[in-house]
């Protein structure tokens, strides 16, 4: 990919998730835009759990990159190396860049095609539907929301949730944890705190699972809902190796540029910005970096770039289709009101609109 005769610059985005997809969409008409992603689609992460109990919901939650990227190049491959001028892909391509954005988020083995991902949701649905008892391992937002989706759509299932922490939803305050626990118990979900399940010994079909305290749980199937590692290990073999901190996050400055690399930005969960890692925050990263790269493409000086300012974080954890628990800077609420904000469609319509698509 050579630089165009009109001197249009090459902008490469690695990762087609929440931040990467929005950033690529925003810059496609201002540069020679290349999106590198192993998948052919953007999977809206906060909608996945609804798709497990309602597979047809995923028809709109999985957005092919080609749907919003009409003026860019899409490379379905993994990036394996970064040099001072190029990104190297798993399939052997060398992609030159003038500006680079790393937006690889978390490491998750998802199917390459939208069709296969839809099939995955259908299999999860059939697994839930055919089981009388279900074990969920992990009491963070994913585990709590999955329990809520199953308890709402399949109220006769026996659901057990095991969490290693002293309370659910430890990424937010204790009031929210208490409200979530109360709601789950009202749906007859059995919650076991301060216990773990040895994931290496877990096998589907065994029917019995032992926790770290010796408790035996009978379940027809299980789902693992623990945090996924960041997709940053490969960066330790690139020119960015000294910019990866001990937690696997990229060190960035107040413009979200990787420290020591003026032409390389990072957005989303992979950054070391001290803030709650949420989807809407990743979208904020993408909007700011797109603006700054656009200014640089137009020859703007360093002093003209906008700094990133972390705002007051809030979080909403859905509890089925009508309820939720929400933590705002000055209060925590639960019930129908926060449920009206998120739980009905899990921001699907709003997210598609942001990507320039019909809801």
Order of alpha helices (4+ residues) and beta strands (2+ residues): beta-alpha-beta-beta-alpha-alpha-beta-alpha-beta-beta-beta-beta-beta-alpha-beta-alpha-beta-alpha-beta-beta-beta-beta-beta-alpha-beta-beta-beta-alpha-alpha
